Amino acid sequence: MNKKVTIVGINYYPEDSAIGLYTTQKAEYLVSQGFDVTVITGFPYYPQWKIREDYKNKPYLLKETINGVKVLRSKQYVPENPTFSKRIIHLISFTFGNFINLFKRSRPDIVIAIVPFTTSVLLGWFLKLRYKSKLWVHIQDFEFDAAIDSGLLSGNAKRIFKSLLWVEMKLLNKADVVSTISHGMINKLSEKTNTKAYYLTNWIDISLFNLNESNKHPYLNSNKYKILYSGNIGAKQDWEFFVDFVNRLKSIENIEVIVVGEGAEKENVIVDLKSFPFVKHYNLVPFEDLPVLLSSADVHILFQKKDVIDTVMPSKLLGMMASGKPSIVTGNMKSEVATVLTESIGGYYFDGSSVKEIVDCVNILREDEKLSKALGVNAKKYVQEKFSQQEVLDKFVKELVR
């Protein structure tokens, strides 16, 4: 198959978490299926919000070939403290630089624009206009809705973002196909555009989690009961609730809370947790170490803000479930995550109104090893059946070439 595919999106390898991971795996899978793939992207910066050391001194426009994928990069502005205005400059710098990269790509048959950013769709639309390419938009995150729902914005910023929702709608109507990662997000998509929708969930390679039970990650190698949060430390998580939860645990013996992550809220969270000696923070581990890290926990936690319903579907949830350990999650009861945990019987989902019920749940799981094991087995089986990498990507390729 000699079809040429151009993927436009800010996150790509060597970023090995969240959107960067999925975009990289998608591109490399297309190469394995005979496609000629070019990625137009930024310099790696996420989730640390700083350009990686090994890329800092590289030229503004950079061309690479990584695992058969041609990669065109433009060095975007990356704020260490990503306020609203700085995020806008970040977005504009990515868009402007990669407009130049559009002219370095030979005629693509298919353009895949990854959201965020919505301006990736604008760049993809330019390619569609110039070459009459098929434009496929893939939404990993409804960035404008998520910003509003998370309480990040107020006043003029909120009004600006609401106007950007109109721009988003116009751009989505330019696409031939729009895909997104959850059924709830598909429903939200139907409110924004009449363009053909496709359910393209995130996926996981469950074979990476077939580990020897004696394998323990150094971060979780104690004999204490280990509660793990691993992922982005950002505004979509409810860190106020998290700190309250940790405070309720301080009287319980033989317990340990491990936070592994980086992001815009990292420094604030570290300060809040300093007074709790049983809480430890580490930076994110490389992707290849993630299975053993997640599998070394006794229970996973994820506290989401209640206002965020289906603008996001946390990719970290699949890894938590694949580890074969139970999860305790809070958030909006109408969310897709709530549905997944309920269907799988792989953990517990709460509305986040009571810290006490979370602590009680932890105590139940600590005391009932048989229950914990059963929940973990259910979770792993569920993601294997519903989110297999091979199955998801095979279906995607068939739809892509229709």
C-alpha angles and dihedrals in degrees: 000000000000101000113140117229127189118195118198119196139121098235122070143134132339081043100089104183136071117343095357091057095049095045090050093049091047093051094046092047090054089052089051088055093054102265123140101232132193123179122204107200149136133262115285111267110136136143093001092056092226130093111260116262093240090056101041096091097040119111123274091253114039133182121200139164113219121180092334095314119117108224124198114190136187118196106242129197110263119193118210088211103039103206121170095267093044091051089055091053088047090054094045093049092052092048097046096047094048093048083071090051091056089074093054093065124086117229110303123210091205131024119199115196116196119211124240099082107048086198086069084070089053090054090046091050091054089056091048091052093047099044104018088240124168108260117214116182117200117195115204092166133012089228099188095044091045092051091051095043093047092059092242093130139056140163115357093001091058092049091050092051092050089055088049088058087066090052089048091053092051092050094047088055088060092062127093093212132012119196132184139178108250139036091240090055089049088057091050089048090057088061091056106042146005091219115126110278127214129190106230106169126193112259143205137213099231092189089073088067097055092107136154108262090230090064108104128176114236090240090060104034100117127106091238125106102271123215112188136198112181123175146054117348097216144131096276091071121077101240094168088060090045093055091048089051092051091048090056090052097056094091093053116094128223096021131125132190117204123192115192113182153085134219147115094308097043099107093046092050093048090053091050092051098046094097093059110080093188091061118085130187127204132173119252117289123230115273092252090059095048099088094055091043093053093042091053094065125092093212136001125223131199120175112191128185111261094229093063106085115158105342087100138028107197109236088202089070092073092055091047091054095041089057089072092237127116122257133214112204134176130196142095112344091221093060126114090240089062089052093049094050092045094048094045096045083217100131146329132296123197134178092239096241095119128044089187093065090054092051090047089051091052090051092050092052092046091055099040109057092169092057092047092052093048092050091049093050090050092050095050093047091050096054091044090056098039107029108034110155094220095050096045095048095043090056090046093054092050090052092045095060098043 
